[in-house]
Amino acid sequence: MTKSGFGSEASYSVFEVLRPGPGVTLYRLAIATYSLDLLAVAALLLSLSPAGEQELDAGPLSFLDALARLAPRIDVVYQKGRLYPADNVHRILHVFDQRIHAVEPIRGASYHPKLALARYVDGRDAITWRLWIGSRNLAGGQHREAGLLLTGKVGGQGSLLPKVADMARDLLQPVAWIEGHLAELATVRWKAPEGAKVRDLHWRRAGDIKLFPVKWAGADSILAISPFIDDWGRRLLDYTHDQALVTTKAAANGLLSMGKTAVYAADDSPVAEPMNVDASPEGPTGETPSPINARQALHAKLVLSRRGERARLWIGSANLTKRGMQGPNAEVLAELEVSTAVSGDLEAFKALHSLFLPQPSDPLVEAETRAARELDEATIAVLEASFELRKDSEGLRLMVDPSLDHFLVEHRLSASLDRKSVV
């Protein structure tokens, strides 16, 4: 495995890097994610428990033990309407209701950060922290992702990053225990992986407008990797002549102009899917990573800029779009100085793909995509509404909050009464 962590054979599990070592106890863990799969939460619990690498292959007793030990210590913040519920056969997962927090951003914005912040204590009461920032949602999928893990210690060696406390306060606001540890977080000294040095953290709350500074004056070249991109985002690359982009075919086809950018096509990035817990003869079905290859769907988000032998990397949750890079989406990015090993591996990843050649649009595919998106939006509108059945002099009346009058102009919604459930 290459030292940079970005080599073609490199593969890591986010769950694994959060697992406490021998003699160390997980005190608290807070996670921010756009979409959420409750089975992924179950796999996380098992991964952090003595069941370890077995994850979803562990037995029911291991799961009950993990629930008792760890569930009260974990909080997950996600965007309202982006929860993938578990099947009925996994009804025990309702216990997570007290540990997950839905965020409803203003219209036009998304709660899109992906981060994990964990506090640990060992037998000598030594306090350590881990901060992971990247592109991975807490949901199913075997996509190409990218992330950064920082390890920190109170009173240890490393760099002071007081902005971590400010970032946690802004992006993990629903998590009650964060407020009581902000002063401690501001004093933690952090270490980055080999070949990287943290320069800065950038984040934005949902609804804010704040341009992320992914430009480096005097840079010779720039490489962006993003599954979603718009013309505004592509123009961010125009400050240097040598510019390259790895994106999905669908996103590339949607650009009105590629300008001077050399665009490389990756497989389209599908919507996250609920995790599969069926037994597999090939090994565990939880979070066990597979080696990176060019055929996996792209979901990593990063920008690499080089100036001579030096290189800077921005890595995190933001796509190269106006909503991601300027707002109003809630996002988080880490800005790093990286070694030639890291930059070389990322440029080698670009070489795994072919130059993109624009294809004529398929009206049938466009219509199907548009219909699927409209159905998704309609489903979310219904799921986010509150329904109450009232009885008055005229009979039963179904009350809805907020009103669906505007929704019913374009959609037909029917409701039926199950007499067996009426008391």
Protein Blocks (a to p, Z undefined) as FASTA:
>chain_A
ZZklpafkbccdfklmmpccehiacfbdcdddfbdcfklmmmmmmmmmmnlmnmmmpcfk
lmmmmmmmmmmmpccdddehiaccddfklmmlmmmmmmpccddddehiacfbdcdddddd
dfkopacddddddjbdcdedjdddddddddddehiacdddfklmmmmmmmmmmpmklmmm
mmmmmmpccdddehiacfbdcdddehiacdddfbcehiabdcdddfbdcfklmmmmmmpf
bdcddddfklmmmpmbgkjaccdddddddddddddfbdcfkbcfklbccdddfkbccfbd
cddddehjbccddddjbccbfklmnopcdcddddddddfklmmmmmmmmmmpccdddddd
dfklmmmmmmmmmmmmmmmmmmmpccdddddfkbccddddddfklmmmmpccdddddfkl
pZZ
